[in-house]
Amino acid sequence: MTNELNPSYEIGELYKEAMRLKAKKLYESAAVILDKALAEAANIQDLGLSAQLLDARGCVAFCAGDFETARENLLKALGKLEVMFSPEHGSLAPVLDHLCRLYIAEKKFSAAKPLAERSLAIKEKSYHPAHSEVFEAMRLCAIVDEELGDFESAEKLLVKGMTLLKPTTIGVFEEFLVSLANLYRVQKESDKAEALYKQALEVFEKRSGRTLRAAHAMNEYAKFLEQEGRASDASRLRMRAAIMEQNIQTIEEDPALPNTESYQRISYPMNTFQ
């Protein structure tokens, strides 16, 4: 039997085509192809393939703003993976992340918290302590904790991440500085917040290739300045950020993703829907 006559091969080709369409932001077309692939996958016994297709279908629905369909497919994908693997297996983490980000986009932070914590536990077990996946999971948990008002837990996670990151040149260090500054901003700890915003911008200036994220940090700092009644300083900073955004030649995030403030906060330096 040739590969072309193998059902799994044909389904895999449909998946690849759907991912090409998704990369072009043609989400409706990608969804049609994934639905066809899922229908064909129902005729074969391959939980792993079905889980992969369901996860992709959920991500495509998320990008299209159809949260109900996204949730339905992601939960099904997680269920199939939980049949295949142990609860701590690394294969579960991406789907947990997708579900967590979905709930964050919907501002359902209580639902997001156990998913974020479970993903972090899996990644801390599966990866080196200084792996970027671990840091992003830490920051995700911290953001959820902040939204739920658990500032102490959020601060511990961010400080832990910064301690591990400081000796490295990994780019997420700046994002941890901004996240911790935001946490202090919410708690009205002005001196701590401003010192961290300034430190983050200093680090961004020393490292090239992160222009869009530097502009994001400036806009976060501007929010703090406005909160402090320093509108003119905030305006100047926003102008600098706007100029940087206009001059950027590469796209570092997908503007089609849901534009909620909480979701955008976790889209730096990466998001797992892309």
C-alpha positions in Angstrom: 0.0 0.0 0.0 1.4 3.4 -0.9 1.4 6.4 1.4 -1.2 8.1 -0.9 -3.7 5.3 -0.1 -3.0 5.4 3.6 -5.9 7.2 5.5 -3.5 8.6 8.1 -1.3 10.0 5.3 -4.2 11.6 3.6 -5.4 13.1 6.9 -1.9 14.4 7.6 -1.9 16.1 4.2 -5.2 17.8 5.1 -3.7 18.9 8.4 -0.7 20.4 6.7 -2.9 22.3 4.2 -5.1 23.6 7.1 -1.9 24.9 8.9 -0.8 26.7 5.7 -4.1 28.4 5.5 -4.0 29.3 9.2 -0.6 30.9 8.7 -2.2 33.1 6.1 -5.0 34.0 8.6 -7.6 32.2 6.4 -9.2 30.7 9.4 -12.6 29.8 7.9 -10.9 27.9 5.1 -8.6 26.1 7.6 -11.6 25.2 9.7 -13.4 23.6 6.7 -10.4 21.4 5.9 -9.9 20.4 9.6 -13.5 19.4 9.9 -13.0 17.2 6.8 -9.9 15.7 8.4 -11.7 15.1 11.7 -14.6 13.3 9.8 -12.1 11.0 8.1 -10.2 10.5 11.3 -13.4 9.2 13.0 -13.1 6.1 10.8 -9.7 5.1 12.1 -8.5 4.3 15.6 -5.8 6.9 16.2 -6.3 8.9 19.4 -3.1 10.9 18.9 -4.0 12.0 15.4 -7.6 12.9 16.5 -6.2 14.9 19.4 -3.8 16.8 17.1 -6.7 17.7 14.8 -9.0 18.7 17.6 -6.3 20.9 19.1 -5.7 22.6 15.7 -9.4 23.1 15.2 -9.7 24.7 18.6 -6.8 27.1 17.9 -8.3 28.0 14.5 -11.6 28.7 16.1 -9.9 30.9 18.8 -8.1 32.9 16.2 -11.4 33.4 14.4 -13.0 34.6 17.7 -15.3 31.6 18.0 -14.6 30.8 21.6 -17.4 28.2 22.1 -16.1 26.1 19.2 -12.5 26.5 20.4 -13.4 25.3 23.9 -15.4 22.3 22.7 -12.5 21.1 20.5 -9.8 21.8 23.0 -11.6 19.9 25.8 -12.0 17.0 23.4 -8.3 17.0 22.5 -7.3 17.1 26.2 -9.7 14.2 27.0 -8.1 12.0 24.3 -4.6 12.9 25.4 -5.5 12.0 29.0 -6.6 8.6 27.9 -3.2 8.1 26.1 -0.8 9.5 28.7 -0.3 10.0 32.4 -1.6 13.3 33.9 2.0 14.7 34.1 3.0 13.8 30.5 4.5 16.6 28.5 2.2 16.0 25.5 -0.7 17.5 27.5 1.0 20.9 28.1 0.3 22.6 24.7 -3.4 21.8 24.9 -3.5 23.0 28.6 -1.9 26.2 27.4 -4.4 26.7 24.7 -7.3 26.2 27.0 -5.7 28.5 29.6 -5.3 31.3 27.1 -8.8 30.8 25.9 -10.2 31.3 29.4 -7.9 34.3 29.9 -9.3 35.8 26.7 -12.7 35.3 28.1 -11.6 36.7 31.5 -12.5 33.4 33.2 -9.5 33.5 35.4 -10.7 31.0 38.0 -11.1 28.4 35.2 -7.6 29.4 33.8 -5.8 29.0 37.1 -5.7 25.2 37.5 -4.8 24.8 33.8 -1.9 27.2 34.2 -0.6 25.5 37.3 -0.9 22.1 35.8 1.0 23.2 32.7 3.8 24.8 34.8 4.1 21.6 36.9 4.5 19.5 33.7 7.0 21.8 32.2 9.1 22.1 35.4 9.3 18.3 35.4 9.9 17.9 31.6 12.4 20.7 30.9 15.6 22.3 32.2 14.8 25.0 34.8 16.0 27.7 32.5 13.9 26.6 29.5 11.8 29.3 27.9 8.7 27.1 28.2 9.1 27.1 32.0 9.5 30.8 32.1 6.4 31.5 30.0 4.4 29.1 32.2 5.6 30.9 35.3 4.6 34.3 33.9 1.2 32.9 32.7 0.5 31.7 36.3 1.6 35.0 37.7 -0.8 36.9 35.4 -3.7 34.7 36.3 -2.9 35.1 40.1 -2.7 38.9 39.7 -6.1 38.9 38.0 -7.5 36.9 40.9 -6.0 39.2 43.4 -3.4 36.8 44.7 -0.6 39.3 44.5 1.7 37.4 46.9 1.7 34.2 44.7 2.1 36.3 41.5 5.1 38.1 43.0 6.8 34.9 44.1 6.5 33.4 40.7 7.9 36.5 38.9 10.8 36.9 41.4 11.6 33.2 41.0 11.7 33.5 37.2 13.8 36.7 37.3 16.3 35.0 39.6 16.7 32.2 37.2 16.8 34.5 34.1 19.2 37.1 35.4 22.4 35.2 34.6 21.2 34.4 31.1 20.7 36.3 27.9 17.2 34.9 27.4 14.9 37.6 26.1 12.0 36.9 28.4 13.8 38.6 31.3 12.5 42.0 30.2 9.0 40.7 30.1 9.3 39.5 33.7 10.5 42.9 34.7 7.4 44.5 33.0 5.1 41.9 34.5 6.4 42.6 38.0 6.2 46.3 37.4 2.6 45.9 36.4 1.9 43.9 39.5 3.3 46.7 41.7 1.3 49.3 39.6 -1.9 47.5 40.5 -1.0 47.5 44.1 -0.1 51.3 44.0 3.6 50.6 44.9 4.8 53.4 42.8 8.5 53.5 43.5 9.0 49.7 42.9 6.9 49.8 39.7 8.8 52.8 38.2 12.2 51.3 39.0 11.3 48.1 37.2 9.8 49.8 34.2 13.0 51.8 33.8 15.2 48.7 34.2 13.2 46.9 31.6 13.6 49.7 29.1 17.3 49.8 29.8 17.6 46.1 29.1 15.6 46.5 25.9 18.0 49.2 24.7 21.0 46.9 25.1 19.4 44.0 23.2 18.4 44.3 19.5 15.6 42.6 17.7 12.9 43.2 20.2 11.4 46.5 19.1 7.8 45.6 19.2 8.1 44.2 22.7 10.0 47.3 23.8 7.2 49.4 22.5 4.7 47.3 24.5 6.8 47.9 27.6 6.7 51.7 27.0 3.0 51.6 26.7 2.7 49.7 30.0 5.0 52.3 31.6 2.8 55.1 30.1 -0.2 53.5 31.8 1.7 53.8 35.1 2.6 57.5 34.4 -1.0 58.3 33.7 -2.1 56.6 36.9 0.5 58.8 38.7 -0.9 62.0 37.1 2.0 62.5 34.8 0.1 62.8 31.6 2.7 64.8 29.6 5.4 62.1 30.4 3.0 59.4 29.4 2.2 61.1 26.1 5.9 61.4 25.2 6.5 57.8 25.9 3.4 56.7 23.9 4.8 58.8 21.0 8.1 57.0 21.2 6.3 53.6 21.2 4.2 54.6 18.2 7.2 55.5 16.2 8.9 52.2 17.0 5.8 50.3 16.0 5.6 52.1 12.7 9.2 51.4 11.9 9.1 47.7 12.7 9.7 45.6 9.7 8.7 42.2 11.1 5.4 41.1 12.7 6.0 39.6 16.2 2.4 38.7 16.9 -0.8 38.0 15.0 -3.0 41.1 15.1 -6.0 38.9 14.3 -6.0 37.4 17.8 -8.6 38.6 20.3 -7.5 42.0 21.4 -8.4 41.8 25.1 -5.9 43.5 27.4 -5.3 40.3 29.4 -4.7 38.2 26.3 -2.3 40.8 24.8 -0.3 40.8 28.1 0.6 37.1 27.6 1.4 37.4 23.9 5.0 38.6 24.7 7.4 37.1 23.8 5.4 34.4 22.1 2.0 32.8 22.0 1.2 29.2 21.3 -1.6 29.7 18.8 0.9 30.5 16.1 
